[in-house]
């Protein structure tokens, strides 16, 4: 791969801070309350969900432009879950919820979603590594 851009961020654990090299991100980190934390900060799952949703929506825009499909009213929500996996560690799973306008319901929306999932860099990175469910709403 020939890199066009490299994002750089530093974190010092789940109960510290995450800071990007340009200073645009400077966030306190905390375990969610359901995992025993105080919930007084963001967490890696929220950051991953925001990044994946934004990337997927952008990829859908690129596919829409290529195929002359209006996707301006599309909304993407990523739900990133963390839980115990079979080897005693932790694993992630993702549900991508895509709200489509009426003209993209049914087969046009299904086809667009499949092409977007094949094209999106986050989808490529997760493919074969974590389960990703695509849901049209």
C-alpha positions in Angstrom: 0.0 0.0 0.0 1.2 3.5 -0.8 0.0 5.6 2.2 -1.9 8.8 1.3 -2.3 9.8 5.0 -1.2 8.5 8.4 -3.2 9.3 11.5 -1.2 9.2 14.8 -2.7 9.0 18.3 -1.3 8.0 21.6 -3.1 6.5 24.5 -1.9 5.3 28.0 -4.5 2.7 28.8 -8.3 2.5 29.1 -8.3 4.9 32.1 -6.1 7.7 30.8 -6.2 9.9 27.7 -6.2 9.5 24.0 -4.5 12.3 22.1 -3.9 12.7 18.3 -0.6 14.2 17.1 -2.5 17.2 15.7 -4.4 17.8 19.0 -7.8 17.5 17.4 -8.5 14.5 19.6 -7.7 14.9 23.3 -10.1 12.7 25.3 -10.3 11.2 28.7 -10.6 7.4 28.6 -12.6 5.3 31.0 -14.1 1.8 31.3 -17.8 1.8 30.7 -19.8 1.4 33.9 -21.1 -2.0 32.8 -17.5 -3.1 32.8 -16.7 -1.8 36.3 -15.5 1.7 35.3 -16.8 5.1 36.2 -17.9 5.9 32.6 -16.4 9.3 32.9 -14.7 9.2 29.5 -14.8 7.6 26.1 -13.5 4.1 25.4 -11.9 2.3 22.5 -15.1 0.7 21.3 -16.8 4.2 21.0 -13.8 5.5 19.1 -13.8 2.5 16.8 -17.6 2.8 16.2 -17.3 6.4 15.3 -14.4 5.8 12.9 -16.1 2.8 11.2 -19.4 4.6 10.8 -17.7 7.6 9.2 -15.5 5.5 6.9 -18.5 3.3 5.9 -20.6 6.3 5.1 -17.8 7.9 3.1 -17.3 4.6 1.2 -21.0 4.5 0.4 -20.7 8.1 -0.9 -17.9 7.0 -3.2 -19.8 4.0 -4.5 -22.9 6.2 -4.9 -20.9 8.7 -7.0 -19.5 5.9 -9.2 -22.9 4.4 -9.8 -24.8 7.7 -9.9 -26.9 6.8 -6.9 -28.1 9.6 -4.6 -26.9 8.7 -1.0 -27.1 12.1 0.6 -29.9 11.0 3.0 -28.1 7.8 4.1 -27.1 7.5 7.8 -24.7 4.9 9.2 -24.6 3.8 12.8 -21.9 1.3 14.0 -22.5 -0.7 17.1 -19.2 -2.1 18.4 -19.5 -4.8 21.2 -16.8 -6.2 23.3 -17.1 -9.5 25.2 -15.3 -12.6 26.3 -14.3 -14.8 23.5 -13.7 -18.6 23.5 -10.0 -18.4 24.5 -10.7 -16.5 27.7 -9.7 -13.1 26.2 -11.8 -10.4 24.7 -13.2 -10.0 21.2 -15.2 -7.5 19.2 -18.2 -7.7 17.0 -19.9 -5.0 14.9 -23.4 -4.3 13.7 -23.6 -1.7 10.9 -27.1 -0.1 10.8 -27.7 1.8 7.6 -30.7 4.0 7.3 -31.7 4.2 3.6 -34.2 6.5 1.9 -37.3 4.9 0.2 -35.7 4.9 -3.2 -32.9 2.6 -1.9 -35.1 0.1 -0.1 -35.0 -3.6 -1.2 -32.5 -4.9 -3.8 -30.9 -1.5 -4.7 -30.0 -0.9 -1.1 -28.8 -4.5 -0.6 -26.5 -4.2 -3.6 -25.2 -0.8 -2.5 -24.5 -2.1 1.0 -22.6 -5.2 -0.3 -20.5 -3.0 -2.7 -19.8 -0.6 0.2 -18.8 -3.4 2.5 -16.3 -4.7 -0.1 -14.9 -1.2 -0.7 -14.7 0.3 2.9 -11.1 0.2 4.4 -12.5 -0.6 7.9 -14.6 -3.5 6.4 -11.5 -4.8 4.7 -9.5 -4.6 8.0 -12.2 -6.5 9.9 -13.1 -9.1 7.3 -12.2 -12.5 8.6 -11.2 -11.1 12.0 -14.4 -10.1 13.7 -18.1 -10.6 12.8 -19.7 -7.7 11.1 -23.5 -7.8 10.5 -25.0 -5.4 8.0 -28.6 -4.2 8.8 -30.7 -2.0 6.5 -33.2 0.1 8.4 
